[in-house]
Each structure stands twice: as structure tokens, then as C-alpha cells.
Amino acid sequence: MPTHAVIPTAALDEQIRRMTPVVARPAERAKLIELAKVLGPAPSGPARLVGPDGVEVALPEPVYHLLERIVEVLSRGLAITLVPVGKLLTTQQAADLLNVSRQYLVRLLDANEIPHSKVGTHRRLKIEDVLAFKMRRDTDRRNKLAELTRLTEEAGGYDEP
């Protein structure tokens, strides 16, 4: 009997389509930490996966490495989303990923801040381009915050400890 909730196929398809992050419940973290220890570095021989019915199958090396990373992230209490490279996103999916409104995202596209293409009348964005923009935006924000902190310290804006 599985210990996790079984998600109906239609709901699971919707989660994948919407790129819903997956996070482990706190009660599952101890099991994930143990699993992370078992997975460890790449095995010397082929890894095997045992299904709920006891059937064993060889686990291809790329799947093993993905599983290792997924377990590591989940065991730290973080959420994870798997998105295929080259996936085209709708403007709403990209806006959700960037945590901005769709309208604001469209303004970014009109300003050529993020590469995009049109499929008919709809705009599509490559996941890599959205993530690259997010990384640039986050780096820029951190740099500006560090500069603001430095200027505030120079102006005596913080009391000495």
C-alpha cells in the first residue's frame, strides 16, 4: 500500500503542464535524508529500481543522477520542478515562473528584454531564456542591494554594534 497520495492522471498532467513545484512533507524528510545517503555517488555497477509489485529494472545512469539530485533537494525541504530543456512556455507560465503579472511580462517582451517567438498570435518563450532573464534580474537586484547597503553604511545610516 503506497504511503503517498495517488494523484489522478489528469491532475498530474495538469501539474506537469503548469510546472507546479513538488515539495516533500516534513514527515517524509527523514526518509529522503536516508535515501540520499543510500544513493550517494554513482554506483560502480548498474543501479536497479524495484517497483511496488517487486519487479526490478535497471536504472539508466542519467536517471540515477537526476534521482540523486531530486532527493538531495527534497531532503533539504526545498521544492523542485522538472522542465525539459527547450520547453516553450506560454506568457502566463513564464509570468508565474518569474512571479510577475502576465501584463508586466508582455511589457518585458515588447521591450525585447526576453527573447520570444510567435505561434500564430500567441507568444512563446523558451524556458532557458526565461531562466537566463531571471538569473540576470536576480544578480542585478543583489548587486544594487549591496551597493545601497554600502552607500547607507558610508553615510552613517547604520549604528555601530
N, C-alpha and C positions, 0 to 999 in steps of 0.2 A: 504494500500500500504506500503510495508516494506521500511524503511529508510536506510537499509544496502544493499550492493551489494550482489546479489544472485550468489553464486559460483556454476558452473555446477558440478554435482555429480562426474564425472571423475576427475575434477580438485581438488575437495575437498578430494577425496580418495587419490590423489597423495600428497596433503599437509599433510594428516594424516600419510601416509606411510613414508614420508620424515621428519616427526615430525617438520614441519615448525612452528616456533613460531607465535602466534597471538598477535597483539598489537592493542589497541584502538586508533582511530584517535583523535587528540586533541579536536575536536568538540564534541566527544562522552564522554569525561571525566567527564563533569558536570553531565550528566545523570547517569553515573556509580557511581559517588560520592553519588548522591541521592539514587540510588538503594542500595548501600552499607548501607546507613542509614536505609532503609526500611528492609533489610534483618536482620541486627543486630544479636543478639544472637538467638539461636534456639527457634523457636516458641513454645508456650505452647500446641498448637494443630497441627494437620497436615497442612503443607503448601500446597498451591494449585497453579498450573500453569495454566494460561489462554492462549490458543493457538491463532493464528491470526484469526481463524474462531470463536472465542468465547467459544470454548469447554474447560471446566475445568477438570483437572485431579489432583489427589492427588500426591504430590511430596514426594517420599520416603526420609527419614531423611538423608541417605548418600549422595543423590543427592543434597539436600538442603545445606549440609555442603560444598560440592565441589563447588556449585554455589556461596556460600558466599565467599569462598577463591578466586575463579576466579575473581569475581567482585572486591574484595579488591585489588588484584594485578593489574588488568587492570586500576582501578581508580587511581592508583599511577603512571600510564604511563609506567608500565613495561610490558614486553612481557611474555607470558605463553605458555607452551606446555604440553599437557596431554599425558602421555605414560603409558600404562598398565604395572604393575609390572610383571616381568617375560618375558617381550618382548625381543626377540632375535634380535640383530642388525647386519647388515652387517658391514664389516670393513669400508666401506665408510660412513655409518650412524654414526658409533662410532667416526670416524675421524672428521666428521662435528661437532658432539656434543662437542668434545674436542678442536675443532679449530686447528687441526693439519693435516698434509698431511696423506693420506692413507698409503703411504710408511713408514712414521715415526711410524704410529700406528702398522704396521706389525712388525717393529723392536721391539716395546714395547712388542708385543705378543711373539715374538721369545725369548725375554729376560725374559719371564714369569712375566712381570710387571702387566698384567691384565689377569685374568682367561678367557679362551675361550674354545670353542669346535669346532669340525669339523663336517660339514654336507656334506658328500661327500668330495670334495676337497676345499670347501668353509669354512672359519672361521666364527663363530658366537659368539657374546658376549652378555651376559645378561646386560640389562640396569642398573641393580643395581650395577654390577661390574664396569661398565664404570663410573657411578656417584661416586662410592666409590673411584676409582682412581682419578677422577677429584677433589674430596674433599681433598684427601691426597696431591695431587700435589699443589693445591691452598694454603693449610695450610703450606706446606713446603716452597713455594715461599714467603708467608707473613713472616714466621719466618726468612728466610735468608735475606729478605729485612730489617727487623727490626734489625737483627744483623749487617748488613752492615751499616745501619744508625748509630747504637750505636758506631761502630768502627770509623766511619768517624767523629762523634762528639768528641770522645776521642782524636783523632789525630788533632783536631782543624780545621777540614775541613769546618766547617760552621762558618760564622761570627755571633757574638752575636747580638741580636736585640737591 
